[in-house]
Amino acid sequence: MMNNPTCRITAVLMAIIMIGMALTACSGGARGGDAKVDTTPIPSSAPDATYEPIPGGALKLAMPVNAPCSDPLDVTTEEMLNLFSLVYDTLLTVGPSGEIEPCLCESWINEIPGTWILHLRDGVKWHDGAVFSSYDVINTYNALVEMSDSYYKPCLKHIVSMDVIDSLTIRLKLDTPGILGLYSLVFPIKKAQQLMGTGAYRLESMTDESIVLRVNENWWDKQPFISSVIFVERDSNTTALASFEAGQLNLVPTDILTAGKYLDAGITNVYDIMTQDMEALLFNAQSRVFSNAQLRLAVAHGINRNRIITNVYMNRARAADVPIPPDNWLYDSRSAVLNYDPEASAQLIADAGYTITSDEDGLLYSKNGGSLKIKLLTSATTENTIRSDAAAIIASQLNSLGFNVEVVTASHTLGDSESEFITALKGGDWDIALVGFNLAMSNELSSYIAPDGENNFGHVSDALLVSKANKIAEAENEEMAREAAYEFQTYFVETLPFFPLYFRLNSIICSANIIGPNSAREPLLFYDEKNWFITGD
């Protein structure tokens, strides 16, 4: 949840650029050491003790003021995404490691490359007792096709057609032979009635102030332990946190960097949760300096990410060298090779043909009369300066290596495609740019590296890199996808078209008697909610 009544939703499929995220600024902390990419599990603030699960209790969360709540395809906020995920099921879902898993679609068979036979789960019922069938899926699909805009519109990108074979069987045709095309099937299946789904919870009551969900005793899956989930109107994340402190809410997802202050042993737990939000340093391939791969690698080895993560992000970020989250099933830990190493950075600069000179400002490099003078573009909003704070540290570190960095900070408002920052980014008058992206759960990367990619602001042009990315997307099974992904990551860190710095960690703040949220991950916070429970303590 963002500090805004109309906060962004975290993308399940979409590779949406998030260049002006409304993050909370923070003061510096202790100095960090050398940045080594951490491949250990994401730590929780406090491990859950062993309890015997018991049914009952209620989760109490916030929902935005005047939030739309009739059509899950019209979702506009993270809070409503979470609510709808409890009421509606999808054909397929995405597990914590990013793998596709069964939901309303129980199994699928690749009839021919690009064509899948989907076998739906038998015996599923809507909350009103009606029997779920293939026709409900087709109706939802057609409704999505007819919508001019929707959070789930990108689900249609690869779908050519969906046709009923019988009441529990569908033929799906995609424009790609790859198994990753099945990520298209994560949109919620709905009926015309308001908040009528097949999911774990059904609507009990709804007013302008609250929505109360009650456990669906006829759910096809394991019945959740928690009896009800109550969403209470709050106008912002700040208000939601104040309500938590007042005991009116017992669980608040948040992206604030100071979430740790809410930890109170035995009373409140704070869990760090992995996100798809990647901060990256783009290189302008048309730059005199960074058309050279050695200098791109020199920058990577010259940045102490641990110091930035500690001082700017208050340890709510996790370093990564590739544009695949470190907890994802396609991530290759062997790609973690771009550690902080100033000596290696200096050698790479020398190998690129630059010689060292020195003046009153320290070390400088030159080559044929040209220096390593570069322009670093970044953004700031009226709400915070977190990204520009990170850019200042990056500039300082690169200056110490002999670069001459000019930082240009442009204003940006999330969602404004004509903001000062977006205009400057598209204009190309920069050498490196510090930006943020929300990556697709499908790990489709073409938009960042293909010549015509909508997020390829650095003008990456590497046919072999694109070919390796396409090989992932076109893999016909999981084994082939993993093999292709490993090959892509090896080549990526060798050529470094852009430098992924770290993935953001958000937090769940909750009462200590709520057991289970430590397993959560964005964007599907309630993926495993059926196994959560509330103790009587």
FENJO-V581046 format. One record per residue. N is the residue number from 0. PSI is psi in whole degrees, 0 to 359 (* if undefined). D_LAST is the distance of its C-alpha to the last C-alpha in whole Angstrom. Layout:
n:N psi:PSI d_last:D_LAST
n:N psi:PSI d_last:D_LAST
This chain:
n:0 psi:136 d_last:28
n:1 psi:164 d_last:30
n:2 psi:61 d_last:31
n:3 psi:133 d_last:33
n:4 psi:342 d_last:33
n:5 psi:59 d_last:35
n:6 psi:163 d_last:34
n:7 psi:160 d_last:35
n:8 psi:146 d_last:33
n:9 psi:130 d_last:33
n:10 psi:137 d_last:36
n:11 psi:316 d_last:35
n:12 psi:325 d_last:39
n:13 psi:142 d_last:41
n:14 psi:74 d_last:42
n:15 psi:133 d_last:42
n:16 psi:137 d_last:43
n:17 psi:65 d_last:41
n:18 psi:341 d_last:43
n:19 psi:48 d_last:42
n:20 psi:137 d_last:38
n:21 psi:76 d_last:36
n:22 psi:159 d_last:34
n:23 psi:129 d_last:33
n:24 psi:156 d_last:35
n:25 psi:163 d_last:34
n:26 psi:164 d_last:36
n:27 psi:153 d_last:37
n:28 psi:205 d_last:35
n:29 psi:154 d_last:36
n:30 psi:141 d_last:39
n:31 psi:163 d_last:39
n:32 psi:203 d_last:41
n:33 psi:141 d_last:43
n:34 psi:107 d_last:41
n:35 psi:138 d_last:40
n:36 psi:124 d_last:39
n:37 psi:121 d_last:35
n:38 psi:14 d_last:35
n:39 psi:161 d_last:32
n:40 psi:151 d_last:29
n:41 psi:124 d_last:27
n:42 psi:147 d_last:24
n:43 psi:157 d_last:21
n:44 psi:331 d_last:19
n:45 psi:126 d_last:17
n:46 psi:145 d_last:16
n:47 psi:136 d_last:14
n:48 psi:167 d_last:12
n:49 psi:119 d_last:13
n:50 psi:155 d_last:11
n:51 psi:118 d_last:12
n:52 psi:136 d_last:13
n:53 psi:143 d_last:12
n:54 psi:154 d_last:14
n:55 psi:180 d_last:13
n:56 psi:172 d_last:11
n:57 psi:137 d_last:14
n:58 psi:139 d_last:15
n:59 psi:113 d_last:17
n:60 psi:173 d_last:20
n:61 psi:152 d_last:23
n:62 psi:153 d_last:26
n:63 psi:156 d_last:30
n:64 psi:137 d_last:32
n:65 psi:34 d_last:34
n:66 psi:138 d_last:33
n:67 psi:138 d_last:35
n:68 psi:22 d_last:33
n:69 psi:326 d_last:36
n:70 psi:116 d_last:37
n:71 psi:340 d_last:35
n:72 psi:349 d_last:38
n:73 psi:15 d_last:39
n:74 psi:135 d_last:35
n:75 psi:351 d_last:36
n:76 psi:159 d_last:32
n:77 psi:322 d_last:30
n:78 psi:317 d_last:27
n:79 psi:327 d_last:29
n:80 psi:316 d_last:30
n:81 psi:317 d_last:26
n:82 psi:310 d_last:26
n:83 psi:328 d_last:29
n:84 psi:338 d_last:28
n:85 psi:334 d_last:25
n:86 psi:323 d_last:28
n:87 psi:145 d_last:31
n:88 psi:159 d_last:32
n:89 psi:166 d_last:35
n:90 psi:310 d_last:37
n:91 psi:157 d_last:36
n:92 psi:172 d_last:33
n:93 psi:122 d_last:33
n:94 psi:173 d_last:30
n:95 psi:331 d_last:29
n:96 psi:4 d_last:32
n:97 psi:1 d_last:34
n:98 psi:146 d_last:35
n:99 psi:137 d_last:36
n:100 psi:156 d_last:34
n:101 psi:152 d_last:35
n:102 psi:250 d_last:34
n:103 psi:332 d_last:36
n:104 psi:115 d_last:39
n:105 psi:326 d_last:38
n:106 psi:163 d_last:41
n:107 psi:144 d_last:44
n:108 psi:134 d_last:47
n:109 psi:98 d_last:50
n:110 psi:305 d_last:53
n:111 psi:162 d_last:55
n:112 psi:121 d_last:54
n:113 psi:350 d_last:52
n:114 psi:126 d_last:52
n:115 psi:142 d_last:49
n:116 psi:117 d_last:48
n:117 psi:124 d_last:45
n:118 psi:115 d_last:43
n:119 psi:157 d_last:41
n:120 psi:131 d_last:38
n:121 psi:146 d_last:39
n:122 psi:4 d_last:37
n:123 psi:138 d_last:35
n:124 psi:149 d_last:35
n:125 psi:165 d_last:35
n:126 psi:338 d_last:32
n:127 psi:4 d_last:35
n:128 psi:350 d_last:36
n:129 psi:152 d_last:39
n:130 psi:132 d_last:40
n:131 psi:142 d_last:39
n:132 psi:177 d_last:43
n:133 psi:328 d_last:45
n:134 psi:329 d_last:46
n:135 psi:323 d_last:43
n:136 psi:313 d_last:43
n:137 psi:321 d_last:46
n:138 psi:318 d_last:46
n:139 psi:316 d_last:43
n:140 psi:314 d_last:45
n:141 psi:322 d_last:48
n:142 psi:320 d_last:46
n:143 psi:320 d_last:45
n:144 psi:322 d_last:49
n:145 psi:343 d_last:50
n:146 psi:139 d_last:47
n:147 psi:330 d_last:49
n:148 psi:144 d_last:46
n:149 psi:149 d_last:42
n:150 psi:328 d_last:40
n:151 psi:4 d_last:40
n:152 psi:322 d_last:44
n:153 psi:343 d_last:44
n:154 psi:335 d_last:43
n:155 psi:352 d_last:47
n:156 psi:315 d_last:48
n:157 psi:354 d_last:49
n:158 psi:122 d_last:49
n:159 psi:316 d_last:53
n:160 psi:157 d_last:52
n:161 psi:126 d_last:50
n:162 psi:144 d_last:51
n:163 psi:129 d_last:50
n:164 psi:312 d_last:52
n:165 psi:188 d_last:50
n:166 psi:342 d_last:47
n:167 psi:15 d_last:45
n:168 psi:136 d_last:47
n:169 psi:142 d_last:48
n:170 psi:123 d_last:50
n:171 psi:125 d_last:49
n:172 psi:128 d_last:52
n:173 psi:162 d_last:51
n:174 psi:10 d_last:53
n:175 psi:143 d_last:52
n:176 psi:351 d_last:52
n:177 psi:149 d_last:49
n:178 psi:336 d_last:46
n:179 psi:346 d_last:44
n:180 psi:340 d_last:45
n:181 psi:348 d_last:43
n:182 psi:350 d_last:40
n:183 psi:345 d_last:42
n:184 psi:32 d_last:40
n:185 psi:14 d_last:37
n:186 psi:148 d_last:38
n:187 psi:142 d_last:36
n:188 psi:126 d_last:37
n:189 psi:168 d_last:38
n:190 psi:172 d_last:39
n:191 psi:330 d_last:41
n:192 psi:150 d_last:39
n:193 psi:128 d_last:36
n:194 psi:47 d_last:33
n:195 psi:109 d_last:34
n:196 psi:195 d_last:33
n:197 psi:8 d_last:32
n:198 psi:186 d_last:29
n:199 psi:337 d_last:25
n:200 psi:147 d_last:24
n:201 psi:156 d_last:27
n:202 psi:127 d_last:28
n:203 psi:317 d_last:26
n:204 psi:156 d_last:28
n:205 psi:128 d_last:29
n:206 psi:181 d_last:30
n:207 psi:339 d_last:32
n:208 psi:336 d_last:28
n:209 psi:159 d_last:26
n:210 psi:127 d_last:26
n:211 psi:124 d_last:23
n:212 psi:139 d_last:23
n:213 psi:145 d_last:22
n:214 psi:138 d_last:22
n:215 psi:103 d_last:25
n:216 psi:347 d_last:25
n:217 psi:16 d_last:29
n:218 psi:143 d_last:28
n:219 psi:336 d_last:30
n:220 psi:185 d_last:28
n:221 psi:129 d_last:24
n:222 psi:131 d_last:22
n:223 psi:152 d_last:19
n:224 psi:321 d_last:16
n:225 psi:127 d_last:15
n:226 psi:323 d_last:17
n:227 psi:157 d_last:18
n:228 psi:125 d_last:19
n:229 psi:123 d_last:20
n:230 psi:122 d_last:23
n:231 psi:136 d_last:23
n:232 psi:125 d_last:27
n:233 psi:141 d_last:27
n:234 psi:352 d_last:30
n:235 psi:167 d_last:29
n:236 psi:326 d_last:27
n:237 psi:316 d_last:27
n:238 psi:322 d_last:26
n:239 psi:319 d_last:23
n:240 psi:322 d_last:22
n:241 psi:323 d_last:22
n:242 psi:326 d_last:21
n:243 psi:313 d_last:18
n:244 psi:331 d_last:18
n:245 psi:359 d_last:18
n:246 psi:10 d_last:15
n:247 psi:335 d_last:17
n:248 psi:154 d_last:17
n:249 psi:5 d_last:14
n:250 psi:129 d_last:16
n:251 psi:112 d_last:20
n:252 psi:142 d_last:22
n:253 psi:156 d_last:25
n:254 psi:9 d_last:28
n:255 psi:144 d_last:28
n:256 psi:344 d_last:29
n:257 psi:24 d_last:27
n:258 psi:330 d_last:23
n:259 psi:336 d_last:22
n:260 psi:344 d_last:22
n:261 psi:352 d_last:19
n:262 psi:126 d_last:17
n:263 psi:101 d_last:15
n:264 psi:127 d_last:13
n:265 psi:349 d_last:10
n:266 psi:312 d_last:10
n:267 psi:138 d_last:12
n:268 psi:148 d_last:14
n:269 psi:120 d_last:18
n:270 psi:129 d_last:19
n:271 psi:133 d_last:23
n:272 psi:139 d_last:25
n:273 psi:147 d_last:28
n:274 psi:177 d_last:31
n:275 psi:8 d_last:34
n:276 psi:107 d_last:35
n:277 psi:128 d_last:38
n:278 psi:134 d_last:40
n:279 psi:154 d_last:44
n:280 psi:110 d_last:47
n:281 psi:141 d_last:50
n:282 psi:135 d_last:53
n:283 psi:109 d_last:56
n:284 psi:342 d_last:58
n:285 psi:2 d_last:61
n:286 psi:142 d_last:61
n:287 psi:326 d_last:64
n:288 psi:307 d_last:61
n:289 psi:13 d_last:58
n:290 psi:348 d_last:61
n:291 psi:118 d_last:61
n:292 psi:328 d_last:58
n:293 psi:323 d_last:58
n:294 psi:331 d_last:57
n:295 psi:317 d_last:54
n:296 psi:327 d_last:53
n:297 psi:320 d_last:54
n:298 psi:316 d_last:52
n:299 psi:317 d_last:49
n:300 psi:345 d_last:50
n:301 psi:358 d_last:50
n:302 psi:124 d_last:47
n:303 psi:90 d_last:44
n:304 psi:328 d_last:41
n:305 psi:322 d_last:38
n:306 psi:320 d_last:40
n:307 psi:315 d_last:39
n:308 psi:321 d_last:36
n:309 psi:310 d_last:35
n:310 psi:328 d_last:37
n:311 psi:314 d_last:37
n:312 psi:2 d_last:34
n:313 psi:43 d_last:31
n:314 psi:17 d_last:31
n:315 psi:56 d_last:30
n:316 psi:158 d_last:32
n:317 psi:124 d_last:34
n:318 psi:147 d_last:37
n:319 psi:148 d_last:39
n:320 psi:353 d_last:43
n:321 psi:159 d_last:43
n:322 psi:44 d_last:42
n:323 psi:126 d_last:40
n:324 psi:143 d_last:36
n:325 psi:344 d_last:35
n:326 psi:9 d_last:33
n:327 psi:149 d_last:35
n:328 psi:342 d_last:37
n:329 psi:359 d_last:40
n:330 psi:136 d_last:40
n:331 psi:111 d_last:42
n:332 psi:341 d_last:41
n:333 psi:349 d_last:44
n:334 psi:355 d_last:45
n:335 psi:79 d_last:43
n:336 psi:353 d_last:46
n:337 psi:57 d_last:47
n:338 psi:161 d_last:45
n:339 psi:119 d_last:46
n:340 psi:86 d_last:50
n:341 psi:326 d_last:52
n:342 psi:317 d_last:55
n:343 psi:322 d_last:55
n:344 psi:313 d_last:55
n:345 psi:321 d_last:58
n:346 psi:321 d_last:59
n:347 psi:322 d_last:59
n:348 psi:318 d_last:60
n:349 psi:318 d_last:63
n:350 psi:335 d_last:64
n:351 psi:358 d_last:64
n:352 psi:9 d_last:67
n:353 psi:141 d_last:66
n:354 psi:152 d_last:67
n:355 psi:132 d_last:66
n:356 psi:174 d_last:67
n:357 psi:141 d_last:66
n:358 psi:194 d_last:67
n:359 psi:343 d_last:65
n:360 psi:358 d_last:62
n:361 psi:205 d_last:61
n:362 psi:140 d_last:62
n:363 psi:151 d_last:63
n:364 psi:148 d_last:64
n:365 psi:155 d_last:67
n:366 psi:116 d_last:69
n:367 psi:39 d_last:72
n:368 psi:352 d_last:72
n:369 psi:137 d_last:68
n:370 psi:177 d_last:65
n:371 psi:48 d_last:62
n:372 psi:124 d_last:61
n:373 psi:158 d_last:58
n:374 psi:124 d_last:56
n:375 psi:116 d_last:53
n:376 psi:135 d_last:51
n:377 psi:183 d_last:48
n:378 psi:162 d_last:46
n:379 psi:154 d_last:44
n:380 psi:171 d_last:43
n:381 psi:339 d_last:43
n:382 psi:330 d_last:39
n:383 psi:168 d_last:39
n:384 psi:24 d_last:41
n:385 psi:317 d_last:39
n:386 psi:322 d_last:41
n:387 psi:331 d_last:44
n:388 psi:317 d_last:42
n:389 psi:320 d_last:42
n:390 psi:323 d_last:46
n:391 psi:320 d_last:47
n:392 psi:318 d_last:45
n:393 psi:315 d_last:47
n:394 psi:317 d_last:50
n:395 psi:318 d_last:50
n:396 psi:320 d_last:50
n:397 psi:325 d_last:52
n:398 psi:324 d_last:55
n:399 psi:343 d_last:54
n:400 psi:353 d_last:56
n:401 psi:358 d_last:59
n:402 psi:160 d_last:58
n:403 psi:95 d_last:59
n:404 psi:127 d_last:56
n:405 psi:120 d_last:56
n:406 psi:128 d_last:53
n:407 psi:116 d_last:53
n:408 psi:120 d_last:50
n:409 psi:147 d_last:50
n:410 psi:150 d_last:48
n:411 psi:142 d_last:46
n:412 psi:130 d_last:44
n:413 psi:129 d_last:42
n:414 psi:354 d_last:44
n:415 psi:103 d_last:47
n:416 psi:354 d_last:49
n:417 psi:20 d_last:52
n:418 psi:166 d_last:50
n:419 psi:319 d_last:52
n:420 psi:314 d_last:50
n:421 psi:319 d_last:51
n:422 psi:315 d_last:54
n:423 psi:321 d_last:55
n:424 psi:315 d_last:53
n:425 psi:332 d_last:55
n:426 psi:330 d_last:58
n:427 psi:7 d_last:58
n:428 psi:64 d_last:59
n:429 psi:160 d_last:57
n:430 psi:319 d_last:56
n:431 psi:150 d_last:53
n:432 psi:131 d_last:50
n:433 psi:116 d_last:46
n:434 psi:175 d_last:44
n:435 psi:140 d_last:41
n:436 psi:149 d_last:41
n:437 psi:111 d_last:38
n:438 psi:151 d_last:39
n:439 psi:140 d_last:40
n:440 psi:339 d_last:37
n:441 psi:354 d_last:40
n:442 psi:27 d_last:42
n:443 psi:126 d_last:45
n:444 psi:3 d_last:47
n:445 psi:329 d_last:50
n:446 psi:341 d_last:49
n:447 psi:341 d_last:49
n:448 psi:342 d_last:52
n:449 psi:146 d_last:55
n:450 psi:326 d_last:58
n:451 psi:15 d_last:57
n:452 psi:136 d_last:53
n:453 psi:338 d_last:51
n:454 psi:12 d_last:49
n:455 psi:66 d_last:52
n:456 psi:340 d_last:53
n:457 psi:4 d_last:54
n:458 psi:43 d_last:57
n:459 psi:134 d_last:56
n:460 psi:91 d_last:59
n:461 psi:100 d_last:58
n:462 psi:325 d_last:59
n:463 psi:321 d_last:58
n:464 psi:315 d_last:55
n:465 psi:319 d_last:55
n:466 psi:319 d_last:56
n:467 psi:324 d_last:53
n:468 psi:319 d_last:50
n:469 psi:330 d_last:52
n:470 psi:326 d_last:52
n:471 psi:310 d_last:48
n:472 psi:331 d_last:48
n:473 psi:0 d_last:51
n:474 psi:134 d_last:49
n:475 psi:351 d_last:49
n:476 psi:172 d_last:47
n:477 psi:321 d_last:44
n:478 psi:316 d_last:46
n:479 psi:323 d_last:48
n:480 psi:317 d_last:46
n:481 psi:317 d_last:44
n:482 psi:316 d_last:48
n:483 psi:321 d_last:49
n:484 psi:320 d_last:46
n:485 psi:319 d_last:47
n:486 psi:318 d_last:50
n:487 psi:314 d_last:50
n:488 psi:323 d_last:47
n:489 psi:314 d_last:50
n:490 psi:324 d_last:52
n:491 psi:312 d_last:50
n:492 psi:344 d_last:50
n:493 psi:325 d_last:53
n:494 psi:333 d_last:54
n:495 psi:70 d_last:52
n:496 psi:328 d_last:52
n:497 psi:167 d_last:50
n:498 psi:101 d_last:47
n:499 psi:127 d_last:43
n:500 psi:306 d_last:41
n:501 psi:160 d_last:38
n:502 psi:137 d_last:35
n:503 psi:145 d_last:33
n:504 psi:128 d_last:29
n:505 psi:186 d_last:27
n:506 psi:153 d_last:23
n:507 psi:122 d_last:20
n:508 psi:125 d_last:17
n:509 psi:163 d_last:14
n:510 psi:144 d_last:10
n:511 psi:341 d_last:9
n:512 psi:3 d_last:6
n:513 psi:114 d_last:10
n:514 psi:125 d_last:11
n:515 psi:331 d_last:15
n:516 psi:346 d_last:17
n:517 psi:345 d_last:18
n:518 psi:0 d_last:21
n:519 psi:159 d_last:22
n:520 psi:143 d_last:26
n:521 psi:149 d_last:28
n:522 psi:350 d_last:30
n:523 psi:80 d_last:27
n:524 psi:327 d_last:24
n:525 psi:21 d_last:23
n:526 psi:317 d_last:25
n:527 psi:21 d_last:22
n:528 psi:334 d_last:20
n:529 psi:339 d_last:20
n:530 psi:358 d_last:18
n:531 psi:156 d_last:15
n:532 psi:167 d_last:12
n:533 psi:125 d_last:8
n:534 psi:167 d_last:5
n:535 psi:3 d_last:4
n:536 psi:* d_last:0
